[in-house]
Amino acid sequence: MSPSVYRLNPGLARLDGRLPGDRPFLSSHDVYQSMPKAHPTVFVGMSGGVDSSVAAALLKQQGYEVVGVFMKNWSEDVPGGFCNAEADFADVRAVCQHLDIPYYTFNFEAEYKQRVLSYFFSEYKAGRTPNPDVMCNKEIKFELFLKKALSLGADYIATGHYAQKVEKDGRHQMLKGNDPIKDQTYFLYNLTQAQLSKTLFPVGKYPKKQVRALAKKFKLPTATKKDSQGICFIGPVDVREFLKTVLKVKPGQIVDQEGKVLGRHEGAWFYTIGQRRVEGLAGQPEPLYVVSTDIQRNLVVVGPDSATYAKGVILDKLHLVDPQSKPSNRLEAKPRYGPDIYPGQLHQKNRQWQFIFDTPQRALTPGQSLVIYDKKICLGGGVIQSVIK
């Protein structure tokens, strides 16, 4: 006998949050029938953007039982920005009603603050530059969302990420998205075999232009919506002003590489390696960039752009998407999100993982992730602990 699944009323929005007019998630009167499960059920993480909207439409077209889920992780206005949660959920609701699928909100606000934002602030306080989108995927989307979806009867989750996966000999590999500009495997390198086995990436094989065309073909309400920018789930913000809500102003000196004082700053933790706009520094004949920061002495060290280059990095630890894989020495790596990728060698030295680039790279930054590839395969990566000059 086929397993049973709750058949849900697609015309109602049920929320485990506090958006206006919404009711608690999956209350007993929302379930109108328990019936045999004819097709796999996919809970789609929907942000209100075009990519996740198209992901839901494609999965429905392919015959899956699709449930839209809006993750409500943030609901406060921030300095230099504003919270888009209500508007984004309105777009999710419009898309799901158009597709005639049920839709919900999972409320992870407390967990987001604890697992993502606390990490974000503590890393800056320690003088590192974190990537909150990487942590959000690790802790929220592919941990909490996945577990909750499976507990409610989902066979899979899906997202609008530009990534792909293949299964070979019972093992799962994560591949770059076919659009090199939009490829998002950089943010997903912490995925495990168990998580990949339960995850679908419906838009990963398409270029962004075609995803837009599909949105128009499906007549989705989000077809012309602009892509979101800024911190995951928070949106566009002034990062320095946001940091100031927790990290207070702490005046100190800006110095050159010989220690000569060139200016004053508001706190070394507000600066990152490679940064050109150095507030508190003016009147210099040549452009100067942040070369390093010293949190203990509250110093910001600046120099020419050439001084920001380093030949490699030491990783805090190395995560492999498939722990059974055996990476070759000759690989490529991304030290930051974007299409640029650089060849080099991965090896262990003194029980530490190092990646040495063939040619020195600019602004290798502690706290950022280094993600490693073997051609199209994303092997995994780690957080940069320190740089090798």
Summary of the structure (lengths in Angstrom):
residues: 389
radius of gyration: 22.7
end to end distance: 63.1
largest distance: 78.0
contacts: 1245
relative contact order: 0.12
helix: 25%
strand: 32%
